[in-house]
Amino acid sequence: MNIFGIGLPEMALIMIVALLIFGPKKLPEIGRSVGKAIRGFQEASNEFQNEFKREAEQIEQAVKTTAEIEPKQIEPAQPQHDTAN
């Protein structure tokens, strides 16, 4: 088990220190607060990713539409004759 680069022994040590500092009555409240904060960060991250994907799709669609409306007007390549001879 490896969460945020912290293994099980380190996690147990952090929990013991937190229990000693805050006491058994405050620990569940602190855990809920931390959980809500992490969930908020995850939701914000997912929202950012979704917005980024949506904008990328809109740009791709705009480029595709522009390419269809304004086809490239490339003149056919004309063979160049050597004028020196």
N, C-alpha and C positions, 0 to 999 in steps of 0.2 A: 504494500500500500504506500503510494507516494503522492501526496497532495501538495502542490505548490513547491515541490522540491524538498518537502519535509517528510522524513520517514516516520515510522511508528514510534521508535524510541523518543525522537525529538518531540513528537506530538504529545506523548504521555508526559514528558517533562513539562511542557508548556501547560498542560491541563492541571498538573499538580501545583505548579507555581501560581496559576490563576486561582485555583481553589484556596490556596493559602492566603493570597492577597485579598480576594473579594469575598470569600466565604461561600458556603453552600447555598445561601438564600439569593444572593445576587448573581450567581453564575448562570442560571437558566435565562435570566433577563438579558445578560450580556451576550449569551449565545444567540438568542433571538435577534438582538440588534445587529450582530455581526452577520447572521444569516440573511436578514433583510437587506443589509448593505451590499452583500455579495450578489444577491438576486437582482437588486437594482442595477448594479454594474453590468451583469449579464444581459438584462433587458435592454439597457442603453447600448451595449455592444451589438446585440442582435438588430436593434433598430437602425443603428449606423450602417451595418452591413447590408440590410435590406434597402435602405435609402441609396447607398452606393450602387448596388446592383440595379435598382430601378433607374437611376440616372444614366448608368452605362448603357442599359437597354434603350433608353430614349435617344441617346446620342447615336447609337448604332442604327436605330430606326430612321433617324433624321438623315444620316449619311446615306443609307440605302435609298430613301425616298428621293434625295437630291440626285443620286446617281441615276435613278430611273427617269426623273424629270428632265435633267440636263445631260443627255448622253455625251460622252466625250467626242469631240469633233477632231479626230486625228486624220490628217491627210495621209493618203497612202504614200509609202516611201517610193520616191522616184530614183531610178538608178542614176548615179552620177557618172558622167563620162569624163574621162581624162582629157582636158582641153589642151594639154601640152603637146599631144601628138597630132 
